[in-house]
């Protein structure tokens, strides 16, 4: 890591105290790195260290993740996340930004880039288009009574779910390794140290809120989301791991809704390709931004 590492900062959005780290170099152009679901801002550390010489790198924790506050009502719909993201850029008074987003973070950045195309200079999206059309087709329609009923049932399940407690940080690290076998030991330990907190009884739990696993009952209809994708005007790089559980946008037509997107597929990477093939990822990103 950089000699002094990043500094922790807070901002407020919808009355929530949210956290981000700042890698310094404030005279450089701003670059925001947005993590995905059940992750945290320090998962970008290797990437940020490489880029902070030329960029003012900001890495926010989403609500309910990392060192950001949990939503009291367990509200983690995409509209809430997009508002928080827009509020961060507003609070930092950035006129234009460059974005890198992974998974849920890429979905949030995509929506922001479509809503405010004049504010985004370049955008790297790592597997961040949300659920595939096939997955969505298997679910009750958005806004339907069936979807609302499912949401209520899922929220009740989340309310009754006790956060997993690990007897030691080493046990949490073993779970991290089991979740993603592509991670090196160093990566898994770093992600665990920054992604877990110590309970009062000495055990360890992950920092993310269980409620964030509940899909919202209402979201933008797919046709409206596709309009947002089409509205993105900046150069855009889509990165996809061919060993990921997320289907490539070339297989379901989603890539056709982006006017400026170029896709690079990583044959030996899974969903966290920026960890799995770090050197190749950094070369692609540096050449693009």
Secondary structure, DSSP 8 states (H G I E B T S, - for coil): --SS--EEEEEEETTEEEEEEE-S-TTS-EEEEE--TT--GGGGHHHHHHHTTTSEEEEE--TTSTTS---TT----HHHHHHHHHHHHHHTT-SSEEEEEETHHHHHHHHHHHHTGGGEEEEEEES-S-S-HHHHHTS--TTSHHHHHHHHHHHHHHHH-----BSSHHHHHHHHHHH-TTS-HHHHHHHHHHHEEE-TTS-EEESS-GGGGS--S----HHHHHHHHHH--SEEEEEEETTSSS--TTTTSGGGG-SSEEEEEETT--S-HHHHTHHHHHHHHHHH-
